[in-house]
Amino acid sequence: MNNKITIIEGPTPEFQLISNSENQEGSLTWANTIMEGPFLYDTALTQLRTFDSQKLLNRCKNAWSEKQTMYLEYKDQIGLRREDPIIAARALKVEEGDILMLWVRQELFLEDEDEFEEDSDDLPDDLPF
């Protein structure tokens, strides 16, 4: 299968959450509209320096045309392997080299988790905790 872009070297990619960015311009937040559905996810943008960004973009297009999911594979901050589905990609050429912009779907990050905790009044009194 050729449906992964793997980061072999370098630091963990920096992800810019698109979902809750108030200071974002509209040119980056469009990806939220294609992720609407019955499940909640965050949409994040990352930029990767690559040797040939157009070749990686073509791999994404080929996987999507075959109705496959394309993944970004990387190691997180503590060295565990992670895979995030890629929902959009763009190849850029700049003076310093090629850049691949990837919009990925990530697990939902809740800022205020206290809102979603169970109400302790609903628990029976005989629980040991």
Buried (B, 14 or more C-beta within 10 A) or exposed (E): EEBBBEBEEEEBBEBEEBBEBEEBEEEBBEBBEEBEEEEEBBBBBBBBEBEEBEEBBEBBEEBBEEEEEBBBEBBEEEEEEBEBBBBBBBBBEEEEEBBBBBBBBBEEEEEEEEEEEEEEEEEEEEEEE
